[in-house]
């Protein structure tokens, strides 16, 4: 087995005292490096290890962090402009959740991998709002990736996903879309609430046709009562009670599943 020694240059226990521009720090280990309110411009941080370092309120412009590893590092208040974060790994690093809005790669599969790593990282540091935000973004990126794998004409997707694989991803996207419309793939309480309102409206219309002597207000009130299981079989025909009960339990189950998912991230 042929091996090549791989030793990273180490910068340990140093403070950055001036702005940095145009330096190549590829495969450098930054251990307990300290910088506050400094500007890093066109700096290459490829495959760097950031360990127990402190870069607070710094500004990174067009920096390349491809393959970098961040561990026990503080990046609070730092800004990243036109930076690359492909294939990066994150662990117990303090980072503003706005990073999710401005620093994701344009390739949705790479962006999804980065968001997954950040979701775990945010959970480790106790930022649960960012965890939920990352989970929602991850769901959207998954859907976009499935769609492109099935239908995009981009050369990358058409060379990688062909024939039956493309059909498979078409079915997977259809499944994802159906679940997204139903409950946002486990991330949207609002969509469950909307479907509950839709169910009540449909029941109200059906009651209006079945009991034409009732007015609109009475039919709407009866629909709400039927949906929540208040009306008995003597009040309303079973043809309305059974579907309403099934829909109620289904939507309630989805609602509880979303709550459990969110609470389990804490």
ABEGO torsion letter per residue (X at the ends): XBBBBBBBBBBBGBBBABBBBGBBABGBBBBGBBBBGBBBBGBBABGBBBBGBBBBGBBBBGBBABGBBBBGBBABGBBBBGBBABGBBBBGBBBBAAAAAAABBABAAAAAAAAAAAAAAAAAAGBAAAAAAAAAAAAAAAAAAAAAAAABABAAAAAABBEAAAAAAAAAAAAAAAAAAAAGGGABAAAAAAAAAAAAAAAAAAAAAABAABBAAAAAAAAAAAAAGABBAAABBAAAAAAAAAAAAAAAAAAAAAAAAAAAAX
